[in-house]
Amino acid sequence: MGKHDNAAARQAEGSKLLVKWVDAVGTEFTEQTNTRDISETGISFYLKTPIWLDTHLILKIGASALFGRLHTTTAKVVRVQTDASGQQLVAARFDE
């Protein structure tokens, strides 16, 4: 099995998402967004605030088909991709 085989298990989903993190100098950030897709191992979403790889996150996921209603978890940023319009797509792997 290849490294990206679990990508097929991702479900497109637009659940409400509250993302919290602390940057390298100790500044706390909170941003409300929506999930782009989600799986048992990870999640992707768009952020307006710049964020670094390996940043640790606290995520509060609203009603999700996969996790049910109001699920709180932690995750680590594994990919950040900015598109031509300036939107920042963030992929994170759950710590659990």
PyMOL commands that set and color helices and strands:
alter all, ss='L'
color gray80, all
select helices_A, chain A and resi 5-9
alter helices_A, ss='H'
color red, helices_A
select strands_A, chain A and resi 11-12+16-22+28-38+42-47+56-61+71-82+88-94
alter strands_A, ss='S'
color yellow, strands_A
deselect
rebuild
show_as cartoon
